[in-house]
Amino acid sequence: METLLVNNILQMKEINKNWKKSDTIVGLVPTMGALHNGHASLIKKAKEMCNKVVVSIFVNPIQFGPNEDYDKYPRSIEKDKILCNELGVDVIFSPTPIEMYGENVILSNNELSFVCPPYSIVDCMCGKSRPGHFDGVATVVTKLFNIVKPDYAFFGQKDAQQLFIIKKFVKDLNMDVKIIPCPIIRDVDGLALSSRNTYLSENERKIALTIPKSLKEIKNLYLSGIIDTGILFDTAISILDKNIELDYLEFRDFNTFKKVDKVKENTLVAIAAKVGKTRLIDNEIL
Amino acid sequence: METLLVNNILQMKEINKNWKKSDTIVGLVPTMGALHNGHASLIKKAKEMCNKVVVSIFVNPIQFGPNEDYDKYPRSIEKDKILCNELGVDVIFSPTPIEMYGENVILSNNELSFVCPPYSIVDCMCGKSRPGHFDGVATVVTKLFNIVKPDYAFFGQKDAQQLFIIKKFVKDLNMDVKIIPCPIIRDVDGLALSSRNTYLSENERKIALTIPKSLKEIKNLYLSGIIDTGILFDTAISILDKNIELDYLEFRDFNTFKKVDKVKENTLVAIAAKVGKTRLIDNEIL
């Protein structure tokens, strides 16, 4: 069966209602489109675990800051449809911003309701550089969950902070959906797949490669017994290309999201950095 | 069948899952207990419209300010059970704060996820005097909706701002529940029923009665053709007892919640005032 393209919220709800008449397990892969192999791995996992798979494609305006790349964020719905079709996706849910947020609405806390995850996990790392970003993510994900009503939702571990935050508000607000984290997928050269990689020039890509290289070195040092974050941090810095503008390199317990001084199993090593105008993130869970 | 008392979230979810196997229409009446005839009217309406009725009884700590009456808020679970039984309520859902928010959690935006309705309808009227109140209400109501998964939820029109806010975030976040507003129920002397009325001394109650009296006079003047809010405001003030500490008396369009200069059909006239230490609210929709 060909993938069905749905733009309308009520239609999506109706489809779910029909599925639910027969105990169907529904999976949702929320995306902003410009699908790559990272997304494909999420979709494949969803196909394994669910009877019906919905891929949402929505470049969500409320998670972009005023000086960020909302307008130029890559959009490739025709290519995305082909990939979804190949992978056996049942429905692409791709609403317009007006369908999601209404007409003539200023997309701010003044006119719209938001889901706000706890400050302690929002006001740090990516949230520090991108104020309001995770409120926007939490809000759109909540909306998608209420529209698609998935049993499982699939998120990439590349967005480690996002993943932690989503698990947290799902628990806090007693939502029924189970969050399935999926491993980072890398290109052959080691760069973590991201729709934003298309922004990189050839030279910038070379520079960007020192990000996964520094993470790999941290992992190697950890495996050889070095657990002091000071030493690990300095090593990573020495590997990162001088033209990289580091935003953060942090060591956090992936169960609690608290900073750690000594790394151990399940420590998240997360990095965000700008290469030229492109902001990239990557991480390793030790 | 006797009303079942459920304290546990998972048990409540299981009960709903069983109901939903057979297309049951579920109604929720969210309350803070200390049930009175106002609540009874909501329950009766729910019984009319639904196959199964859940009354939640939960004095929600996160909607009380630090200097408010959380600790002394009236609690009467035994009496409440008898009333629910008489009215044919299927389930009382009455979790503890720990069951709802977890153990050793500081109940603040720093550690918990909140649902935050738009500032424009939160930072005024009751929300102005009670910062954080409506975020707390929106959050607990969202949790209750996710736990009980009602088709209909019943709210009293006495809390007009709350009602408007709940409708707004339900729409904004694409929740499926339908919000059913129910009219204010008054005592024989005209005072709007409220669990907080038990705080009033005999003399305070006399003073409080000038609140509904002033609203009634506004309605009479409106029906006689006076639509200028300045005149209506002054008349109301002249009727209110001098010992009443007025918080606000506002005229708003009940469809948009915008202030109006000239009243018309569907104008909300809302009042909040302190009588002694007791904060009371009341309103009329013209």
Interface residues (C-beta under 8 A of the other chain):
Chain A: I9 K13 N109 N110 E111 L112 S113 F114 V115 C116 P117 P118 Y119 S120 A138 T139 T142 K143 N146 I147 K168 F169 D172 L173 N174 M175 D176
Chain B: I9 K13 N109 N110 E111 L112 S113 F114 V115 C116 P117 P118 Y119 S120 A138 T139 T142 K143 N146 I147 K168 F169 D172 L173 N174 M175 D176
